[in-house]
Amino acid sequence: MKIFKILSLTLPFALALSTSQAQDTVRYTGKTLVNADYHHGQLTPVVGVHNIQTFRANREHPELAENFGWTYNHAPMLAYWNNKFYVEYLSDKVGESIPPGQTLLQSSPDGYNWTKPDIIFPIYRIADGTTKEGRTDVAKDLDAVMHQRMGFYVSTKNVFLVLGFYAISFDAKDDPNDGHGIGRAVREIQADGKYGPIYFIHYNPGYSEKTQNIRTSPKVKIKLLLRPVKNC
C-alpha cells in the first residue's frame, strides 16, 4: 500500500511502544535532525511517498472550499476502514482556539481523490453566563472550539467511530485543554457512508445532560443524544 503524506493539514503520528520497564523512554540515536522552519523539515524525500493535498482553504470563494471560508485548519487524523481513507480535522474561523470552531471529515477511496469536507461535529453554542475557573470572562453569544487529539476508534465489533472534544476558549490566550471544557463526543461512521447521531461519552466537571444546548448549521440535520454509545 502506498504511503501518503497530507499537505495543508499536518498529520500527527502516534508511536506505540512496548516496554518492559516503566522508566524506558523514546530515544533517537541518529544524526539527522529536522529544520522546524520548513513543513517538510528539509528531510530527504523517501522513495514511494506521495504528497496529496486533500483540502485548500478559500476565504474569498468558500463555495470552492467547505462553504465557510475558514482559514485555520489543524490537527488532522488519518484512518483507513472498510476500503476507504478518512481524514478528520478541526477548523476555526481565523486562528487557533479562537471561536467559533467545528470539526470536518473527508473521505477517499484511493488516497488521491477526496470528498468535499462534511461537518462531523458542528458549531456548539455555549450557554450564556458560563464561566471558567481562573478566568473572569462570562460567556455571551459564545461558541465552543474543538480540541481533540484522537480522531478515530474501531471497536472489537468493527464499529467505526469518529471522536471530538468540545472546549471553551474565551480568546486566543485561553487554553482549551485546561480541564474546563464541555466534554468528549463521538458519532458512528457507517459502512454506507452515513453518519450516526452525536453522543457525549464523557462530561467534564460541571456539565451534564441537563446543561447542554446545541446549535447546528442549517445544512447539518443531526440529533444530539446525551447518552453513551451502545452496541460497540
Beta strands, then each sheet from edge to edge (+ up, - down):
strand 1: 3-7
strand 2: 49-53
strand 3: 72-81
strand 4: 84-92
strand 5: 101-108
strand 6: 118-121
strand 7: 145-146
strand 8: 152-154
strand 9: 160-167
strand 10: 183-188
strand 11: 198-203
strand 12: 224-225
sheet 1: 1+ 2+
sheet 2: 3+ 4- 5+ 6-
sheet 3: 7+ 9- 8+
sheet 4: 7+ 9- 10+ 11- 12-
end
